[in-house]
Amino acid sequence: MPDPVALYPGTFDPFTYGHRDILERALRLFDRVEVTVGVNAEKKTLFSTQERIDLIKQCTVDLDGVSVAAHEGLIVDRAEAVGARALVRGLRQVSDFDYEFRMAFANRKLYDDVETVFLMTSEEYALISSSMVRDAHRWDGDVSKFVPPPVVAALAEKKAAAGAS
């Protein structure tokens, strides 16, 4: 029987300590976890798909069992293609659950061999979101408490490049 594998899908724009917390928790349950970076041409992101992949790899280099890949389309198609039996979703607060609950049912209808596993983030990360990090960064806030050092550096590079243009 192959090692249990799970997908941890998301936009990860940018990857935060909250994302890493959920990933570490998922690795306690699954031998392998693929961080699946969602590609949506209609969604404007701060970082390109490749930049997000590279940053996640840098932020997880010390974790065994982690891979990172991009996927465009239904996440259940990716799950079926790689033989994943679970989708990992992080919950920060009660409001996250409503959306995630509906998505879990939809995903199960689309591919009945996949389960959604909800993991609650640690209390210290419950208020961190990628959009909050982007907003704080835009206004020159110190985001180093919310994102790993490679992301802090990449955000600074983005800011410098924007200022130079």
C-alpha positions in Angstrom: 0.0 0.0 0.0 1.4 3.4 -0.9 2.2 6.0 1.7 -0.8 8.2 2.6 -0.6 11.4 0.6 -2.7 14.5 1.1 -3.0 17.7 -0.8 -2.9 21.1 0.9 -4.4 23.4 -1.7 -4.5 27.2 -1.7 -3.3 30.4 -3.3 -0.5 31.0 -0.7 0.0 34.6 -1.8 2.1 34.8 0.3 2.8 31.7 2.4 2.4 32.6 6.1 3.3 31.1 9.4 -0.3 30.0 9.6 0.0 28.0 6.4 3.2 26.4 7.8 1.4 25.6 11.0 -1.3 23.7 9.2 1.3 21.9 7.0 3.2 20.8 10.1 0.0 19.4 11.6 -0.9 17.6 8.4 2.5 16.0 8.4 1.6 14.4 11.7 -1.3 12.6 9.9 0.1 11.9 6.5 3.5 10.6 5.3 3.5 13.0 2.4 1.7 16.4 1.8 1.7 18.2 -1.5 1.3 21.9 -1.1 -0.8 22.5 -4.2 -0.6 26.1 -5.4 -3.8 27.1 -7.1 -3.4 28.8 -10.5 -6.3 31.1 -11.5 -5.6 33.4 -14.5 -8.5 35.6 -13.4 -7.1 36.2 -9.9 -4.5 38.9 -9.5 -1.8 37.8 -7.2 1.2 39.6 -5.7 3.5 36.8 -6.5 3.6 34.7 -9.7 2.9 31.0 -9.5 6.6 30.1 -9.8 7.5 32.7 -7.2 4.9 31.2 -4.8 6.2 27.7 -5.4 9.8 28.8 -4.9 8.9 30.6 -1.6 7.0 27.7 -0.2 10.0 25.4 -1.0 12.3 27.8 0.8 10.0 28.0 3.8 9.6 24.3 4.1 13.1 23.0 3.2 13.4 21.6 6.8 10.2 19.5 6.6 10.4 15.9 5.3 7.5 14.7 3.2 6.6 18.0 1.6 6.3 18.6 -2.1 5.0 21.7 -3.9 3.2 21.8 -7.3 1.0 24.1 -9.2 -2.5 23.1 -10.4 -5.1 24.9 -12.5 -8.6 23.5 -12.4 -10.6 21.3 -10.0 -8.5 20.2 -7.0 -10.2 16.8 -7.1 -8.7 16.3 -10.5 -5.2 16.8 -9.0 -6.1 14.5 -6.1 -7.2 11.8 -8.5 -4.1 12.2 -10.7 -1.6 11.8 -7.8 -3.6 9.3 -5.8 -4.3 11.7 -2.9 -7.1 10.5 -0.6 -7.3 13.7 1.5 -7.5 17.4 1.1 -6.2 19.4 4.0 -7.9 22.7 4.9 -7.0 25.0 7.6 -9.5 26.7 9.8 -8.7 29.9 11.6 -12.1 31.0 12.8 -15.7 29.9 12.7 -16.4 31.9 9.5 -13.9 29.8 7.6 -15.9 26.7 8.3 -19.1 27.7 6.4 -17.2 28.0 3.1 -15.0 25.0 3.7 -17.9 22.8 4.7 -19.7 23.5 1.4 -16.5 22.9 -0.6 -15.9 19.6 1.1 -19.3 18.4 0.1 -18.8 19.6 -3.5 -15.4 17.9 -3.7 -16.8 14.6 -2.4 -19.6 14.7 -5.0 -17.0 15.3 -7.7 -14.5 12.6 -6.5 -15.9 10.3 -3.9 -12.5 8.9 -3.0 -11.3 12.1 -1.4 -12.0 13.3 2.1 -11.5 16.8 3.5 -9.5 17.0 6.7 -10.0 20.2 8.7 -7.2 21.3 10.9 -7.5 24.2 13.3 -4.6 26.6 13.3 -2.7 27.4 16.5 -4.3 30.3 18.4 -1.3 32.5 17.7 -1.9 32.3 13.9 -5.7 32.5 14.0 -5.8 36.1 12.7 -3.1 35.8 10.1 -4.3 35.8 6.5 -2.4 36.4 3.2 -4.6 39.3 2.5 -3.8 40.9 5.8 -0.1 40.4 5.2 -0.4 42.0 1.7 -2.3 45.0 3.2 0.2 45.5 6.0 3.1 45.2 3.6 1.5 47.7 1.2 1.5 50.3 4.1 5.0 49.5 5.1 4.0 47.4 8.2 6.4 44.9 9.7 5.1 41.6 8.6 8.0 39.5 10.0 5.8 38.1 12.7 3.4 36.7 10.1 5.6 35.3 7.4 8.9 33.3 7.3 12.1 35.2 6.4 12.2 34.2 2.7 8.8 35.8 2.3 9.8 38.9 4.2 12.8 39.2 1.8 10.6 38.6 -1.3 8.1 41.2 -0.2 10.9 43.7 0.3 12.2 42.9 -3.2 8.7 43.5 -4.6 8.4 46.8 -2.8 11.9 47.9 -4.1 11.0 46.9 -7.6 7.7 48.8 -7.5 9.5 51.9 -6.2 12.1 51.7 -8.9 9.5 51.7 -11.7 
